[in-house]
Amino acid sequence: MSSYFQLTDLNLLSGHEKVLSIFPNAIFHTQTTRSWDFMGFPMNIPRNIPVESDTIIGVIDSGIWPESDSFNDQGLSPPPLRWKGACEGGENFTCNNKLIGARYYNFFRPNKNTSRDDIGHGSHTASTAAGRPVDANFYGIAGGIARGGVPSAKIAVYKACHGTNCDGVDLLHAFDDAIADGVDLISISVGGKYPNLESDPIAIGGFHASARGILVVQAAGNDGGKATIGSVAPWIFSVAASSTDRAIMTKVTLGDGKTYIGKSVNSFNLHGTSLPIIYGDETRCHKDAARSCAKGCLEPSVVKDKIVMCNNYDGIDEVSTVGGLGVIAYASSSDVSYVVPIAASSLNGDDFNSIQSYYSSTRSPIAGILASEAINNTDAPHIASFSSRGPNPFIPDILKPDITAPGIEILAAYSPSVSPTNDKRSVPYSILSGTSMSCPHVTGAAAYVKSFHLDWSSSAIKSALMTTASRMDASKDQLAEFSYGAGHVDPRKAIDPGLVYETSTEDYINLLCNSGYNTAKLRQLFTVNSSCNGVNAPKDMNYPSMTVRVSGTSFSENFTRKVTNVGVQNSRYEVKTSTSSDYRIVVNPTILTFRALGETQSFEVSISGKINGYLVSAYIEWTDGVHTVRSPVVVYSNNSINEPIFSWAHSIGSNKIFYLFLAFLVNYI
């Protein structure tokens, strides 16, 4: 149970033995199909339909549009008998054999009494994880079959987000209900900034879910840059975002005959018409603000029926508001196309500068903006510029993110009650980008693996997806594993990983003990009946990746791990390691022999060398000739990557009162 109190109650309540944690009620934020085919996961992939149909995915998000074709229940079986949830979605909200449960949370918004999605985000994420196959497109762009990873699986929706804000008290309540209702997995494309794990309701709720065998998959965050990762708890599956082999681009043609390729999802067709270009010279503000198309700086009579150049991508909305017909905008990153409200294209610095030169040197400059089209992206997969990176700010020796999946320009279900941009359009399917979109891809993949292995723990499923992930090219990203974790998800391989790293609740508790939590705090916060005795270093927790932070550039470190045989009864695995002049890896023993399924073997990894650049990016692989079990090995230094300073100011209201909530979590049997 979660509750809300003001600052005056703090001293009275903080010492109460049944109060798990007191912390500011932070506002968390939602993180936004070729993608499944790109992952090597076609429509006709072998499935275990009876089990998949009984798998329940809990989606904590902004709700759902229940009438969407993606959530039709034609041919689906009723909910499994173990389901304890309810359809409490509010007025005019109906569940079915696909959408089997709905709840909403409105502690600070008592007038929000529906699970219906009013921003499109929750519908998008739910359909990406488990939507039915639908022939869809966005005004003819990115057309094809939009589908989830497990189209037969059940969906239960927990609306804890209103707009793009999600109150911590509502998130924790949603975790409570999802656990009690009996979901198998939880997908949460939500994130925020917090000073420690005990202040993070997603980490707390996720721990309780994990302890009950429920895998929690979370978006890594959309802050970009090093040490910005928002999903840090090792019991949560943290997902970065990357590209697919389909990219959406928008061409700009100039009066001198030159054509430039920019980024946007532009459904507006100017029918080949070239229009005059203006560039903020005849406006109401300082020239710099006008050329950025800042709010209130454009004169409607001047921009009407023209194409406006903007030094800032955010100026597109302002041009649309005041009556312009098109925008050529500068974008600091050029790897993502977003839906635009008028004909618009964003260009990188060199191309934008070239158009500036054309504008300045031409008496009557004109341009055309074409409707968007899809092209082949040969650089995929590439980590999105917006995707939050590691290292882990709270547990430096645990690699985050864990894995990456498609999160750029994803077509999925949407809410027709809201425009995809600042206009009057209504669409059943839209194109979004974000780690919010990559997260449900991994949720769907995890549900697929679970459908073949009902007896596997949540950590075994996570391990299977991590150790079979496709290797990413470290030369494309200087932060390497801090950008993409173990690599790019490959659901098909994950159903037969050979070996898995099992991580128990006790392992997580030991890690917390080594991270400054004493026995009393653990029992209070995580309601566990364990003690902090003889704990191992965090780097030696039995995690599928191996990471350590060192104090200088030269290092010599060891890791201990154990793996469980889930492949062939009698098997023999030999080790292979990456090689480099920067380091040396030794694994002992070099051969693991198994005589039975479920048998466990231990090994030690030693790595020594010198850090040149941001980090040492290495790996080990166990192989029996059929299975390849790969684990990244990362060594980095305080000197190479500075940790960020997290701001907590947004939790202080204008009246200087902290909004606090108490985190009570009941025990589930």
Salt bridges, closest charged atoms under 4 A:
ASP37 OD1 - ARG147 NH2 2.99
GLU52 OE1 - ARG47 NH1 3.02
ASP61 OD1 - HIS121 ND1 2.65
GLU67 OE1 - ARG116 NH1 2.73
GLU88 OE1 - ARG103 NH1 3.11
ASP118 OD2 - LYS159 NZ 3.90
ASP167 OD2 - ARG109 NH1 2.36
ASP177 OD2 - HIS173 NE2 3.70
ASP181 OD1 - ARG103 NH2 2.84
ASP184 OD2 - ARG82 NH2 2.86
GLU198 OE1 - LYS521 NZ 3.45
ASP223 OD2 - LYS193 NZ 2.88
ASP245 OD2 - ARG34 NH2 2.67
ASP281 OD1 - ARG291 NH2 2.84
ASP288 OD2 - HIS286 ND1 3.95
GLU299 OE1 - ARG284 NE 3.54
GLU373 OE2 - LYS251 NZ 3.88
ASP379 OD1 - LYS476 NZ 3.11
ASP402 OD2 - LYS400 NZ 2.74
ASP402 OD2 - LYS462 NZ 3.68
GLU409 OE2 - LYS263 NZ 2.94
ASP423 OD2 - ARG425 NH2 2.90
ASP477 OD2 - ARG389 NH2 3.26
ASP496 OD1 - HIS627 NE2 2.87
ASP540 OD2 - LYS539 NZ 3.50
GLU574 OE2 - ARG572 NH1 2.58
ASP624 OD2 - HIS627 ND1 2.95
GLU643 OE2 - ARG549 NH1 2.41
